[in-house]
Amino acid sequence: MQALTNRARPVERKPMTFVERLYLWNIFKGMLITLKHFFKRKATISYPEQTRPFSPVFRGLHVLNRDEQGRERCTACGLCAVACPAEAITMEAAERKPGEENLYREEKYAAKYEINMLRCIFCGLCEEACPKDAIYLSETFAPANYQRKGLIYGKPDLLIPNPQEQPEEYKQALGNRANKQHQAN
């Protein structure tokens, strides 16, 4: 069978010399490697003080989006829950009542929307399946928690701030998506 790469080397089967049998040379070579790494720049980042640069395609925590008037975009169609391979999304739909036109964009909305972050694999299929651009994966990574119930995010945890009432928090929550939306328009 032919090798896929040219990295294969024949193994030498000659008997070891006296110095090689003492293993001192190998210990010395190992210490040299250790000393080389000792003076290199550390790969560890002091997290709270420094942040690591992420890839532009990084998929972090989920966010439920609002439109420019502050109404929820989610219509509880369930496509995100169906597309999720880990079955991490659960929702319950409800009908909009008269007088709630300023809260919900469509006649139907998600009364209950939960994502179990212990199950989520951050694949982004929920974001791709949503026809209303109601859910997207932000540039924030999932925090650690000591209890399971703290990692099940409900609708209040996922909803982006209202752009009418909290414009600065809304822009901050959008992150780089705000620049992408302006470029698309």
C-alpha positions as CSV (number, residue, x, y, z in Angstrom):
1,M,0.0,0.0,0.0
2,Q,1.3,3.4,-1.0
3,A,1.6,6.1,1.8
4,L,-0.6,9.2,1.4
5,T,2.3,11.5,2.6
6,N,6.0,11.5,2.3
7,R,6.5,11.7,6.0
8,A,7.2,7.9,6.5
9,R,10.7,7.0,7.6
10,P,12.2,3.6,7.8
11,V,12.9,2.5,11.4
12,E,16.5,1.8,12.3
13,R,17.0,-1.4,14.2
14,K,20.7,-1.1,15.1
15,P,21.7,-2.0,18.7
16,M,21.9,0.8,21.2
17,T,25.3,2.1,22.3
18,F,26.4,2.4,25.9
19,V,25.4,6.1,26.1
20,E,22.0,5.4,24.6
21,R,21.4,2.6,27.1
22,L,22.0,5.1,30.0
23,Y,19.3,7.3,28.5
24,L,21.2,10.4,29.6
25,W,21.3,11.8,26.1
26,N,17.5,11.4,25.8
27,I,17.0,13.1,29.1
28,F,19.2,15.9,28.1
29,K,17.3,16.4,24.8
30,G,14.0,16.4,26.7
31,M,15.3,19.1,29.1
32,L,16.4,21.2,26.1
33,I,12.9,21.0,24.7
34,T,11.5,22.0,28.1
35,L,13.8,25.0,28.4
36,K,12.9,26.1,24.9
37,H,9.2,26.1,25.8
38,F,9.9,27.8,29.1
39,F,11.0,31.0,27.4
40,K,8.3,31.1,24.7
41,R,5.3,33.4,24.9
42,K,2.5,31.8,26.9
43,A,-0.7,30.7,25.1
44,T,-2.9,31.3,28.2
45,I,-5.0,34.4,28.3
46,S,-6.0,36.1,31.6
47,Y,-9.7,35.9,30.8
48,P,-11.5,38.6,32.6
49,E,-8.8,41.2,31.9
50,Q,-8.1,40.1,28.3
51,T,-10.5,38.7,25.7
52,R,-9.6,36.3,23.0
53,P,-10.3,37.4,19.4
54,F,-12.9,35.1,17.8
55,S,-13.4,34.0,14.3
56,P,-15.9,36.1,12.2
57,V,-18.1,32.9,11.9
58,F,-18.1,32.2,15.6
59,R,-21.5,31.0,16.9
60,G,-22.2,31.9,20.5
61,L,-25.3,32.3,22.6
62,H,-28.8,32.5,21.0
63,V,-30.6,35.8,20.8
64,L,-34.3,36.4,20.0
65,N,-34.4,39.5,17.7
66,R,-36.8,42.4,17.6
67,D,-37.7,44.7,14.8
68,E,-37.0,48.5,14.7
69,Q,-40.3,49.3,16.5
70,G,-39.4,46.9,19.4
71,R,-41.9,44.1,18.4
72,E,-40.8,40.5,18.7
73,R,-40.0,38.9,15.3
74,C,-40.7,35.3,16.4
75,T,-44.0,33.9,15.0
76,A,-43.7,30.6,16.8
77,C,-43.7,28.7,13.5
78,G,-41.5,26.0,15.1
79,L,-39.0,25.6,12.3
80,C,-36.1,26.3,14.6
81,A,-37.2,23.6,16.9
82,V,-37.7,21.1,14.1
83,A,-34.3,22.0,12.6
84,C,-32.5,21.5,15.9
85,P,-30.7,18.1,15.7
86,A,-30.2,18.1,19.5
87,E,-33.9,19.0,20.2
88,A,-32.7,21.8,22.5
89,I,-35.5,24.3,21.6
90,T,-39.0,24.1,23.0
91,M,-41.8,26.6,22.4
92,E,-45.5,27.2,22.9
93,A,-47.5,29.4,20.5
94,A,-50.2,31.8,21.5
95,E,-52.6,34.2,19.7
96,R,-52.1,38.0,19.9
97,K,-54.8,39.7,21.8
98,P,-56.3,43.1,20.7
99,G,-54.1,45.9,21.9
100,E,-50.9,43.9,21.8
101,E,-50.0,45.0,18.2
102,N,-47.0,47.0,19.7
103,L,-45.6,43.9,21.3
104,Y,-45.8,41.2,18.6
105,R,-45.3,41.6,14.9
106,E,-47.7,38.8,13.7
107,E,-51.0,37.4,15.0
108,K,-49.2,34.4,16.5
109,Y,-46.2,34.7,18.9
110,A,-44.1,32.5,21.1
111,A,-45.6,32.6,24.6
112,K,-42.9,30.2,25.9
113,Y,-39.5,29.9,24.2
114,E,-36.7,27.9,25.9
115,I,-33.3,26.7,24.8
116,N,-31.5,24.0,26.8
117,M,-27.9,25.1,26.5
118,L,-26.8,21.7,27.9
119,R,-28.1,20.1,24.8
120,C,-27.3,22.8,22.2
121,I,-24.4,22.0,19.9
122,F,-24.2,25.5,18.5
123,C,-24.7,24.3,14.9
124,G,-26.6,27.3,13.7
125,L,-29.4,25.4,12.0
126,C,-32.0,27.2,14.0
127,E,-30.7,30.5,12.7
128,E,-30.8,29.2,9.1
129,A,-34.3,27.7,9.5
130,C,-36.0,30.9,10.8
131,P,-37.8,32.7,8.0
132,K,-38.3,35.9,10.0
133,D,-34.7,36.4,11.2
134,A,-36.0,36.1,14.7
135,I,-33.2,34.0,16.2
136,Y,-29.5,34.3,15.7
137,L,-26.3,33.2,17.4
138,S,-24.5,36.1,18.9
139,E,-20.8,36.7,19.5
140,T,-21.1,35.9,23.2
141,F,-20.1,32.5,24.5
142,A,-22.1,30.5,26.9
143,P,-21.2,31.2,30.6
144,A,-20.6,28.4,33.1
145,N,-23.1,27.6,35.8
146,Y,-23.3,25.4,38.8
147,Q,-26.8,24.2,38.3
148,R,-28.6,22.7,35.3
149,K,-31.6,25.0,35.6
150,G,-29.3,28.0,35.1
151,L,-28.4,26.7,31.7
152,I,-32.0,26.5,30.4
153,Y,-32.7,30.0,28.9
154,G,-36.2,31.2,28.7
155,K,-37.7,34.0,26.6
156,P,-36.7,36.8,28.9
157,D,-33.1,35.7,28.9
158,L,-32.9,35.4,25.1
159,L,-34.8,38.5,24.1
160,I,-32.8,41.4,22.8
161,P,-33.3,44.8,24.5
162,N,-36.1,47.0,23.1
163,P,-34.6,49.5,20.6
164,Q,-37.2,52.2,21.5
165,E,-36.6,52.1,25.3
166,Q,-32.9,51.0,25.4
167,P,-31.1,52.0,22.1
168,E,-27.6,51.7,23.5
169,E,-28.1,48.2,24.9
170,Y,-29.9,47.2,21.6
171,K,-26.9,48.3,19.5
172,Q,-24.5,46.5,21.9
173,A,-26.6,43.3,21.8
174,L,-26.6,43.4,18.0
175,G,-22.8,43.7,17.9
176,N,-21.3,43.3,14.4
177,R,-24.8,42.4,13.0
178,A,-25.7,46.1,13.1
179,N,-22.9,46.9,10.7
180,K,-23.9,43.9,8.5
181,Q,-27.6,45.1,8.4
182,H,-26.6,48.6,7.4
183,Q,-24.4,47.3,4.6
184,A,-27.2,45.0,3.4
185,N,-29.7,47.9,3.3
